Amino acid sequence: MKQRWLNIGRPTELHFSPGAAVRIEDKWLAIFPLDGGFVAIDNACPHAGAPLCDGSVQDGKVACCLHLWEFDLRTGTCDVGVAWNVTSYPVRVTDGVLQVALP
């Protein structure tokens, strides 16, 4: 399936704390700055629905603010098990605007 690149906005327009919640079509995503670029994962923790954008970030992982489950920011892999993984999405910057790829 071909990916569609959709505009998120300029990084300076987003409120990173540490991540930024953005709604793209029918999805809520968490956008994080990482290693000089940006990454995107589903914003809702699959365990209890907490916003992952509000978790704490360390070593390329975000810990959910409710139960401290960790999710790899690049892959969405959860430390509790694959049944709890979240989806990760490609992100790029084009002409100063963040874009995310959705299927």
Backbone atoms as SQL, in Angstrom:
CREATE TABLE atoms (id INTEGER PRIMARY KEY, chain TEXT, resi INTEGER, resn TEXT, atom TEXT, x REAL, y REAL, z REAL);
INSERT INTO atoms VALUES
  (1, 'A', 1, 'MET', 'N', 0.841, -1.179, 0.000),
  (2, 'A', 1, 'MET', 'CA', 0.000, 0.000, 0.000),
  (3, 'A', 1, 'MET', 'C', 0.884, 1.240, 0.000),
  (4, 'A', 2, 'LYS', 'N', 0.561, 2.185, -0.833),
  (5, 'A', 2, 'LYS', 'CA', 1.339, 3.413, -0.946),
  (6, 'A', 2, 'LYS', 'C', 1.096, 4.322, 0.253),
  (7, 'A', 3, 'GLN', 'N', 2.190, 4.927, 0.741),
  (8, 'A', 3, 'GLN', 'CA', 2.083, 5.858, 1.855),
  (9, 'A', 3, 'GLN', 'C', 1.734, 7.248, 1.344),
  (10, 'A', 4, 'ARG', 'N', 0.982, 7.965, 2.173),
  (11, 'A', 4, 'ARG', 'CA', 0.640, 9.363, 1.887),
  (12, 'A', 4, 'ARG', 'C', 1.363, 10.231, 2.899),
  (13, 'A', 5, 'TRP', 'N', 2.094, 11.221, 2.428),
  (14, 'A', 5, 'TRP', 'CA', 2.775, 12.154, 3.319),
  (15, 'A', 5, 'TRP', 'C', 1.846, 13.317, 3.627),
  (16, 'A', 6, 'LEU', 'N', 1.577, 13.518, 4.907),
  (17, 'A', 6, 'LEU', 'CA', 0.653, 14.562, 5.355),
  (18, 'A', 6, 'LEU', 'C', 1.385, 15.573, 6.232),
  (19, 'A', 7, 'ASN', 'N', 1.068, 16.833, 6.058),
  (20, 'A', 7, 'ASN', 'CA', 1.706, 17.892, 6.837),
  (21, 'A', 7, 'ASN', 'C', 1.238, 17.870, 8.287),
  (22, 'A', 8, 'ILE', 'N', 2.211, 18.021, 9.188),
  (23, 'A', 8, 'ILE', 'CA', 1.931, 18.157, 10.618),
  (24, 'A', 8, 'ILE', 'C', 2.021, 19.626, 11.008),
  (25, 'A', 9, 'GLY', 'N', 3.055, 20.282, 10.550),
  (26, 'A', 9, 'GLY', 'CA', 3.300, 21.685, 10.881),
  (27, 'A', 9, 'GLY', 'C', 4.792, 21.899, 11.084),
  (28, 'A', 10, 'ARG', 'N', 5.151, 23.122, 11.350),
  (29, 'A', 10, 'ARG', 'CA', 6.558, 23.445, 11.610),
  (30, 'A', 10, 'ARG', 'C', 6.902, 23.018, 13.039),
  (31, 'A', 11, 'PRO', 'N', 8.111, 22.493, 13.243),
  (32, 'A', 11, 'PRO', 'CA', 8.489, 22.076, 14.600),
  (33, 'A', 11, 'PRO', 'C', 8.310, 23.167, 15.643),
  (34, 'A', 12, 'THR', 'N', 8.521, 24.433, 15.261),
  (35, 'A', 12, 'THR', 'CA', 8.375, 25.536, 16.219),
  (36, 'A', 12, 'THR', 'C', 6.920, 25.782, 16.606),
  (37, 'A', 13, 'GLU', 'N', 5.984, 25.250, 15.849),
  (38, 'A', 13, 'GLU', 'CA', 4.555, 25.419, 16.144),
  (39, 'A', 13, 'GLU', 'C', 4.023, 24.338, 17.088),
  (40, 'A', 14, 'LEU', 'N', 4.808, 23.287, 17.285),
  (41, 'A', 14, 'LEU', 'CA', 4.371, 22.183, 18.146),
  (42, 'A', 14, 'LEU', 'C', 4.845, 22.409, 19.572),
  (43, 'A', 15, 'HIS', 'N', 4.103, 21.879, 20.516),
  (44, 'A', 15, 'HIS', 'CA', 4.429, 22.022, 21.934),
  (45, 'A', 15, 'HIS', 'C', 4.965, 20.683, 22.437),
  (46, 'A', 16, 'PHE', 'N', 6.290, 20.550, 22.428),
  (47, 'A', 16, 'PHE', 'CA', 6.935, 19.319, 22.878),
  (48, 'A', 16, 'PHE', 'C', 7.073, 19.336, 24.393),
  (49, 'A', 17, 'SER', 'N', 6.499, 18.282, 25.035),
  (50, 'A', 17, 'SER', 'CA', 6.513, 18.246, 26.495),
  (51, 'A', 17, 'SER', 'C', 6.458, 16.817, 27.035),
  (52, 'A', 18, 'PRO', 'N', 7.317, 15.862, 26.822),
  (53, 'A', 18, 'PRO', 'CA', 8.439, 15.945, 25.889),
  (54, 'A', 18, 'PRO', 'C', 8.021, 15.700, 24.435),
  (55, 'A', 19, 'GLY', 'N', 6.871, 15.053, 24.239),
  (56, 'A', 19, 'GLY', 'CA', 6.349, 14.851, 22.890),
  (57, 'A', 19, 'GLY', 'C', 5.218, 15.827, 22.613),
  (58, 'A', 20, 'ALA', 'N', 4.786, 15.845, 21.370),
  (59, 'A', 20, 'ALA', 'CA', 3.662, 16.703, 20.978),
  (60, 'A', 20, 'ALA', 'C', 2.554, 15.824, 20.415),
  (61, 'A', 21, 'ALA', 'N', 1.342, 16.026, 20.892),
  (62, 'A', 21, 'ALA', 'CA', 0.183, 15.290, 20.366),
  (63, 'A', 21, 'ALA', 'C', -0.337, 16.014, 19.138),
  (64, 'A', 22, 'VAL', 'N', -0.533, 15.271, 18.066),
  (65, 'A', 22, 'VAL', 'CA', -1.104, 15.840, 16.850),
  (66, 'A', 22, 'VAL', 'C', -2.169, 14.894, 16.317),
  (67, 'A', 23, 'ARG', 'N', -3.213, 15.486, 15.776),
  (68, 'A', 23, 'ARG', 'CA', -4.277, 14.697, 15.148),
  (69, 'A', 23, 'ARG', 'C', -4.095, 14.784, 13.640),
  (70, 'A', 24, 'ILE', 'N', -3.934, 13.634, 13.019),
  (71, 'A', 24, 'ILE', 'CA', -3.814, 13.527, 11.571),
  (72, 'A', 24, 'ILE', 'C', -4.933, 12.608, 11.112),
  (73, 'A', 25, 'GLU', 'N', -5.862, 13.170, 10.358),
  (74, 'A', 25, 'GLU', 'CA', -7.065, 12.448, 9.939),
  (75, 'A', 25, 'GLU', 'C', -7.729, 11.862, 11.176),
  (76, 'A', 26, 'ASP', 'N', -7.862, 10.561, 11.284),
  (77, 'A', 26, 'ASP', 'CA', -8.557, 9.971, 12.443),
  (78, 'A', 26, 'ASP', 'C', -7.600, 9.416, 13.487),
  (79, 'A', 27, 'LYS', 'N', -6.326, 9.796, 13.425),
  (80, 'A', 27, 'LYS', 'CA', -5.323, 9.254, 14.342),
  (81, 'A', 27, 'LYS', 'C', -4.735, 10.345, 15.228),
  (82, 'A', 28, 'TRP', 'N', -4.499, 9.988, 16.498),
  (83, 'A', 28, 'TRP', 'CA', -3.722, 10.825, 17.399),
  (84, 'A', 28, 'TRP', 'C', -2.332, 10.241, 17.459),
  (85, 'A', 29, 'LEU', 'N', -1.345, 11.059, 17.099),
  (86, 'A', 29, 'LEU', 'CA', 0.044, 10.632, 17.105),
  (87, 'A', 29, 'LEU', 'C', 0.834, 11.426, 18.132),
  (88, 'A', 30, 'ALA', 'N', 1.899, 10.822, 18.618),
  (89, 'A', 30, 'ALA', 'CA', 2.858, 11.502, 19.483),
  (90, 'A', 30, 'ALA', 'C', 4.123, 11.714, 18.664),
  (91, 'A', 31, 'ILE', 'N', 4.536, 12.960, 18.518),
  (92, 'A', 31, 'ILE', 'CA', 5.732, 13.318, 17.771),
  (93, 'A', 31, 'ILE', 'C', 6.813, 13.678, 18.780),
  (94, 'A', 32, 'PHE', 'N', 7.999, 13.117, 18.598),
  (95, 'A', 32, 'PHE', 'CA', 9.118, 13.380, 19.502),
  (96, 'A', 32, 'PHE', 'C', 10.342, 13.812, 18.713),
  (97, 'A', 33, 'PRO', 'N', 11.099, 14.797, 19.229),
  (98, 'A', 33, 'PRO', 'CA', 12.412, 15.055, 18.652),
  (99, 'A', 33, 'PRO', 'C', 13.353, 13.941, 19.117),
  (100, 'A', 34, 'LEU', 'N', 14.176, 13.449, 18.194),
  (101, 'A', 34, 'LEU', 'CA', 15.096, 12.368, 18.552),
  (102, 'A', 34, 'LEU', 'C', 16.294, 12.397, 17.617),
  (103, 'A', 35, 'ASP', 'N', 17.474, 12.453, 18.195),
  (104, 'A', 35, 'ASP', 'CA', 18.730, 12.373, 17.440),
  (105, 'A', 35, 'ASP', 'C', 18.791, 13.356, 16.268),
  (106, 'A', 36, 'GLY', 'N', 18.345, 14.584, 16.488),
  (107, 'A', 36, 'GLY', 'CA', 18.414, 15.600, 15.461),
  (108, 'A', 36, 'GLY', 'C', 17.286, 15.553, 14.446),
  (109, 'A', 37, 'GLY', 'N', 16.379, 14.602, 14.584),
  (110, 'A', 37, 'GLY', 'CA', 15.225, 14.494, 13.697),
  (111, 'A', 37, 'GLY', 'C', 13.964, 14.331, 14.526),
  (112, 'A', 38, 'PHE', 'N', 12.967, 13.675, 13.954),
  (113, 'A', 38, 'PHE', 'CA', 11.693, 13.487, 14.639),
  (114, 'A', 38, 'PHE', 'C', 11.179, 12.076, 14.377),
  (115, 'A', 39, 'VAL', 'N', 10.417, 11.550, 15.324),
  (116, 'A', 39, 'VAL', 'CA', 9.778, 10.243, 15.200),
  (117, 'A', 39, 'VAL', 'C', 8.315, 10.388, 15.587),
  (118, 'A', 40, 'ALA', 'N', 7.499, 9.433, 15.141),
  (119, 'A', 40, 'ALA', 'CA', 6.072, 9.466, 15.461),
  (120, 'A', 40, 'ALA', 'C', 5.604, 8.061, 15.804),
  (121, 'A', 41, 'ILE', 'N', 4.801, 7.964, 16.851),
  (122, 'A', 41, 'ILE', 'CA', 4.147, 6.717, 17.245),
  (123, 'A', 41, 'ILE', 'C', 2.701, 7.029, 17.604),
  (124, 'A', 42, 'ASP', 'N', 1.876, 5.983, 17.724),
  (125, 'A', 42, 'ASP', 'CA', 0.517, 6.183, 18.228),
  (126, 'A', 42, 'ASP', 'C', 0.606, 6.860, 19.586),
  (127, 'A', 43, 'ASN', 'N', -0.287, 7.783, 19.864),
  (128, 'A', 43, 'ASN', 'CA', -0.217, 8.527, 21.118),
  (129, 'A', 43, 'ASN', 'C', -0.810, 7.767, 22.297),
  (130, 'A', 44, 'ALA', 'N', -1.782, 6.916, 22.072),
  (131, 'A', 44, 'ALA', 'CA', -2.451, 6.237, 23.189),
  (132, 'A', 44, 'ALA', 'C', -1.716, 4.964, 23.582),
  (133, 'A', 45, 'CYS', 'N', -1.402, 4.850, 24.856),
  (134, 'A', 45, 'CYS', 'CA', -0.838, 3.605, 25.378),
  (135, 'A', 45, 'CYS', 'C', -1.923, 2.531, 25.248),
  (136, 'A', 46, 'PRO', 'N', -1.594, 1.371, 24.693),
  (137, 'A', 46, 'PRO', 'CA', -2.615, 0.341, 24.500),
  (138, 'A', 46, 'PRO', 'C', -3.102, -0.295, 25.798),
  (139, 'A', 47, 'HIS', 'N', -2.423, -0.055, 26.902),
  (140, 'A', 47, 'HIS', 'CA', -2.814, -0.645, 28.181),
  (141, 'A', 47, 'HIS', 'C', -3.984, 0.097, 28.812),
  (142, 'A', 48, 'ALA', 'N', -3.846, 1.433, 28.945),
  (143, 'A', 48, 'ALA', 'CA', -4.900, 2.193, 29.616),
  (144, 'A', 48, 'ALA', 'C', -5.227, 3.499, 28.901),
  (145, 'A', 49, 'GLY', 'N', -4.669, 3.705, 27.713),
  (146, 'A', 49, 'GLY', 'CA', -5.013, 4.870, 26.914),
  (147, 'A', 49, 'GLY', 'C', -4.318, 6.160, 27.279),
  (148, 'A', 50, 'ALA', 'N', -3.338, 6.108, 28.179),
  (149, 'A', 50, 'ALA', 'CA', -2.630, 7.332, 28.566),
  (150, 'A', 50, 'ALA', 'C', -1.896, 7.921, 27.366),
  (151, 'A', 51, 'PRO', 'N', -1.784, 9.244, 27.298),
  (152, 'A', 51, 'PRO', 'CA', -1.076, 9.867, 26.182),
  (153, 'A', 51, 'PRO', 'C', 0.436, 9.663, 26.313),
  (154, 'A', 52, 'LEU', 'N', 1.003, 8.965, 25.355),
  (155, 'A', 52, 'LEU', 'CA', 2.438, 8.706, 25.395),
  (156, 'A', 52, 'LEU', 'C', 3.260, 9.975, 25.228),
  (157, 'A', 53, 'CYS', 'N', 2.692, 10.995, 24.610),
  (158, 'A', 53, 'CYS', 'CA', 3.425, 12.260, 24.447),
  (159, 'A', 53, 'CYS', 'C', 3.769, 12.888, 25.799),
  (160, 'A', 54, 'ASP', 'N', 3.061, 12.503, 26.856),
  (161, 'A', 54, 'ASP', 'CA', 3.301, 13.044, 28.192),
  (162, 'A', 54, 'ASP', 'C', 4.248, 12.183, 29.031),
  (163, 'A', 55, 'GLY', 'N', 4.726, 11.074, 28.471),
  (164, 'A', 55, 'GLY', 'CA', 5.619, 10.186, 29.214),
  (165, 'A', 55, 'GLY', 'C', 7.008, 10.783, 29.344),
  (166, 'A', 56, 'SER', 'N', 7.892, 10.032, 29.960),
  (167, 'A', 56, 'SER', 'CA', 9.278, 10.484, 30.087),
  (168, 'A', 56, 'SER', 'C', 10.137, 9.749, 29.060),
  (169, 'A', 57, 'VAL', 'N', 11.070, 10.478, 28.474),
  (170, 'A', 57, 'VAL', 'CA', 11.913, 9.939, 27.403),
  (171, 'A', 57, 'VAL', 'C', 13.338, 9.759, 27.903),
  (172, 'A', 58, 'GLN', 'N', 13.876, 8.579, 27.621),
  (173, 'A', 58, 'GLN', 'CA', 15.269, 8.299, 27.943),
  (174, 'A', 58, 'GLN', 'C', 15.762, 7.188, 27.028),
  (175, 'A', 59, 'ASP', 'N', 16.951, 7.368, 26.486),
  (176, 'A', 59, 'ASP', 'CA', 17.601, 6.355, 25.646),
  (177, 'A', 59, 'ASP', 'C', 16.724, 5.882, 24.495),
  (178, 'A', 60, 'GLY', 'N', 16.008, 6.811, 23.841),
  (179, 'A', 60, 'GLY', 'CA', 15.213, 6.457, 22.676),
  (180, 'A', 60, 'GLY', 'C', 13.922, 5.731, 22.981),
  (181, 'A', 61, 'LYS', 'N', 13.490, 5.772, 24.250),
  (182, 'A', 61, 'LYS', 'CA', 12.238, 5.132, 24.657),
  (183, 'A', 61, 'LYS', 'C', 11.392, 6.115, 25.432),
  (184, 'A', 62, 'VAL', 'N', 10.070, 5.948, 25.346),
  (185, 'A', 62, 'VAL', 'CA', 9.160, 6.745, 26.157),
  (186, 'A', 62, 'VAL', 'C', 8.488, 5.806, 27.150),
  (187, 'A', 63, 'ALA', 'N', 8.435, 6.233, 28.404),
  (188, 'A', 63, 'ALA', 'CA', 7.760, 5.464, 29.457),
  (189, 'A', 63, 'ALA', 'C', 6.384, 6.078, 29.678),
  (190, 'A', 64, 'CYS', 'N', 5.348, 5.262, 29.601),
  (191, 'A', 64, 'CYS', 'CA', 3.982, 5.716, 29.833),
  (192, 'A', 64, 'CYS', 'C', 3.876, 6.317, 31.228),
  (193, 'A', 65, 'CYS', 'N', 3.183, 7.429, 31.335),
  (194, 'A', 65, 'CYS', 'CA', 3.071, 8.128, 32.612),
  (195, 'A', 65, 'CYS', 'C', 2.193, 7.395, 33.632),
  (196, 'A', 66, 'LEU', 'N', 1.391, 6.429, 33.213),
  (197, 'A', 66, 'LEU', 'CA', 0.533, 5.710, 34.165),
  (198, 'A', 66, 'LEU', 'C', 1.194, 4.493, 34.793),
  (199, 'A', 67, 'HIS', 'N', 1.780, 3.630, 33.963),
  (200, 'A', 67, 'HIS', 'CA', 2.298, 2.369, 34.496),
  (201, 'A', 67, 'HIS', 'C', 3.751, 2.097, 34.120),
  (202, 'A', 68, 'LEU', 'N', 4.403, 3.095, 33.512),
  (203, 'A', 68, 'LEU', 'CA', 5.822, 3.043, 33.173),
  (204, 'A', 68, 'LEU', 'C', 6.195, 1.988, 32.139),
  (205, 'A', 69, 'TRP', 'N', 5.222, 1.521, 31.372),
  (206, 'A', 69, 'TRP', 'CA', 5.572, 0.656, 30.249),
  (207, 'A', 69, 'TRP', 'C', 6.404, 1.479, 29.283),
  (208, 'A', 70, 'GLU', 'N', 7.418, 0.854, 28.686),
  (209, 'A', 70, 'GLU', 'CA', 8.301, 1.573, 27.774),
  (210, 'A', 70, 'GLU', 'C', 8.048, 1.172, 26.330),
  (211, 'A', 71, 'PHE', 'N', 8.134, 2.189, 25.445),
  (212, 'A', 71, 'PHE', 'CA', 7.931, 1.989, 24.014),
  (213, 'A', 71, 'PHE', 'C', 9.126, 2.582, 23.279),
  (214, 'A', 72, 'ASP', 'N', 9.706, 1.801, 22.372),
  (215, 'A', 72, 'ASP', 'CA', 10.802, 2.291, 21.560),
  (216, 'A', 72, 'ASP', 'C', 10.255, 3.347, 20.602),
  (217, 'A', 73, 'LEU', 'N', 10.871, 4.525, 20.596),
  (218, 'A', 73, 'LEU', 'CA', 10.363, 5.620, 19.780),
  (219, 'A', 73, 'LEU', 'C', 10.555, 5.392, 18.284),
  (220, 'A', 74, 'ARG', 'N', 11.492, 4.545, 17.908),
  (221, 'A', 74, 'ARG', 'CA', 11.734, 4.285, 16.483),
  (222, 'A', 74, 'ARG', 'C', 10.835, 3.188, 15.923),
  (223, 'A', 75, 'THR', 'N', 10.521, 2.207, 16.759),
  (224, 'A', 75, 'THR', 'CA', 9.800, 1.021, 16.264),
  (225, 'A', 75, 'THR', 'C', 8.419, 0.828, 16.875),
  (226, 'A', 76, 'GLY', 'N', 8.141, 1.442, 18.019),
  (227, 'A', 76, 'GLY', 'CA', 6.879, 1.244, 18.725),
  (228, 'A', 76, 'GLY', 'C', 6.857, -0.010, 19.585),
  (229, 'A', 77, 'THR', 'N', 7.977, -0.735, 19.653),
  (230, 'A', 77, 'THR', 'CA', 8.044, -1.979, 20.422),
  (231, 'A', 77, 'THR', 'C', 7.891, -1.701, 21.915),
  (232, 'A', 78, 'CYS', 'N', 7.019, -2.483, 22.550),
  (233, 'A', 78, 'CYS', 'CA', 6.754, -2.341, 23.984),
  (234, 'A', 78, 'CYS', 'C', 7.596, -3.339, 24.776),
  (235, 'A', 79, 'ASP', 'N', 8.107, -2.914, 25.929),
  (236, 'A', 79, 'ASP', 'CA', 8.934, -3.790, 26.751),
  (237, 'A', 79, 'ASP', 'C', 8.136, -4.893, 27.436),
  (238, 'A', 80, 'VAL', 'N', 6.821, -4.798, 27.446),
  (239, 'A', 80, 'VAL', 'CA', 5.987, -5.800, 28.111),
  (240, 'A', 80, 'VAL', 'C', 5.697, -6.987, 27.182),
  (241, 'A', 81, 'GLY', 'N', 5.695, -6.750, 25.886),
  (242, 'A', 81, 'GLY', 'CA', 5.448, -7.822, 24.926),
  (243, 'A', 81, 'GLY', 'C', 4.874, -7.292, 23.631),
  (244, 'A', 82, 'VAL', 'N', 5.019, -8.074, 22.571),
  (245, 'A', 82, 'VAL', 'CA', 4.618, -7.614, 21.242),
  (246, 'A', 82, 'VAL', 'C', 3.124, -7.342, 21.120),
  (247, 'A', 83, 'ALA', 'N', 2.317, -7.966, 21.935),
  (248, 'A', 83, 'ALA', 'CA', 0.871, -7.718, 21.875),
  (249, 'A', 83, 'ALA', 'C', 0.533, -6.275, 22.248),
  (250, 'A', 84, 'TRP', 'N', 1.480, -5.574, 22.875),
  (251, 'A', 84, 'TRP', 'CA', 1.245, -4.211, 23.349),
  (252, 'A', 84, 'TRP', 'C', 1.979, -3.161, 22.529),
  (253, 'A', 85, 'ASN', 'N', 2.615, -3.567, 21.430),
  (254, 'A', 85, 'ASN', 'CA', 3.325, -2.604, 20.587),
  (255, 'A', 85, 'ASN', 'C', 2.369, -1.547, 20.050),
  (256, 'A', 86, 'VAL', 'N', 2.917, -0.357, 19.785),
  (257, 'A', 86, 'VAL', 'CA', 2.174, 0.692, 19.097),
  (258, 'A', 86, 'VAL', 'C', 2.786, 0.852, 17.707),
  (259, 'A', 87, 'THR', 'N', 2.059, 1.477, 16.820),
  (260, 'A', 87, 'THR', 'CA', 2.551, 1.687, 15.469),
  (261, 'A', 87, 'THR', 'C', 3.481, 2.892, 15.430),
  (262, 'A', 88, 'SER', 'N', 4.564, 2.754, 14.688),
  (263, 'A', 88, 'SER', 'CA', 5.450, 3.891, 14.430),
  (264, 'A', 88, 'SER', 'C', 5.231, 4.338, 12.991),
  (265, 'A', 89, 'TYR', 'N', 5.486, 5.611, 12.740),
  (266, 'A', 89, 'TYR', 'CA', 5.219, 6.202, 11.434),
  (267, 'A', 89, 'TYR', 'C', 6.452, 6.959, 10.949),
  (268, 'A', 90, 'PRO', 'N', 6.772, 6.871, 9.655),
  (269, 'A', 90, 'PRO', 'CA', 7.891, 7.654, 9.128),
  (270, 'A', 90, 'PRO', 'C', 7.594, 9.151, 9.224),
  (271, 'A', 91, 'VAL', 'N', 8.621, 9.905, 9.540),
  (272, 'A', 91, 'VAL', 'CA', 8.521, 11.362, 9.630),
  (273, 'A', 91, 'VAL', 'C', 9.656, 11.960, 8.806),
  (274, 'A', 92, 'ARG', 'N', 9.371, 13.059, 8.145),
  (275, 'A', 92, 'ARG', 'CA', 10.406, 13.793, 7.418),
  (276, 'A', 92, 'ARG', 'C', 10.119, 15.281, 7.551),
  (277, 'A', 93, 'VAL', 'N', 11.126, 16.078, 7.226),
  (278, 'A', 93, 'VAL', 'CA', 10.973, 17.523, 7.195),
  (279, 'A', 93, 'VAL', 'C', 11.166, 17.957, 5.749),
  (280, 'A', 94, 'THR', 'N', 10.162, 18.629, 5.200),
  (281, 'A', 94, 'THR', 'CA', 10.208, 19.127, 3.828),
  (282, 'A', 94, 'THR', 'C', 9.917, 20.625, 3.857),
  (283, 'A', 95, 'ASP', 'N', 10.878, 21.404, 3.409),
  (284, 'A', 95, 'ASP', 'CA', 10.742, 22.873, 3.401),
  (285, 'A', 95, 'ASP', 'C', 10.371, 23.409, 4.781),
  (286, 'A', 96, 'GLY', 'N', 10.957, 22.825, 5.829),
  (287, 'A', 96, 'GLY', 'CA', 10.719, 23.284, 7.189),
  (288, 'A', 96, 'GLY', 'C', 9.438, 22.799, 7.824),
  (289, 'A', 97, 'VAL', 'N', 8.687, 21.947, 7.129),
  (290, 'A', 97, 'VAL', 'CA', 7.409, 21.432, 7.635),
  (291, 'A', 97, 'VAL', 'C', 7.544, 19.938, 7.927),
  (292, 'A', 98, 'LEU', 'N', 7.137, 19.544, 9.122),
  (293, 'A', 98, 'LEU', 'CA', 7.120, 18.114, 9.464),
  (294, 'A', 98, 'LEU', 'C', 6.001, 17.432, 8.691),
  (295, 'A', 99, 'GLN', 'N', 6.309, 16.252, 8.184),
  (296, 'A', 99, 'GLN', 'CA', 5.312, 15.438, 7.505),
  (297, 'A', 99, 'GLN', 'C', 5.385, 14.031, 8.070),
  (298, 'A', 100, 'VAL', 'N', 4.242, 13.385, 8.142),
  (299, 'A', 100, 'VAL', 'CA', 4.165, 11.996, 8.587),
  (300, 'A', 100, 'VAL', 'C', 3.542, 11.178, 7.474),
  (301, 'A', 101, 'ALA', 'N', 4.001, 9.933, 7.339),
  (302, 'A', 101, 'ALA', 'CA', 3.472, 9.045, 6.315),
  (303, 'A', 101, 'ALA', 'C', 2.423, 8.129, 6.925),
  (304, 'A', 102, 'LEU', 'N', 1.244, 8.126, 6.330),
  (305, 'A', 102, 'LEU', 'CA', 0.183, 7.211, 6.735),
  (306, 'A', 102, 'LEU', 'C', -0.127, 6.296, 5.562),
  (307, 'A', 103, 'PRO', 'N', -0.537, 5.062, 5.875),
  (308, 'A', 103, 'PRO', 'CA', -0.891, 4.148, 4.766),
  (309, 'A', 103, 'PRO', 'C', -2.148, 4.613, 4.038);
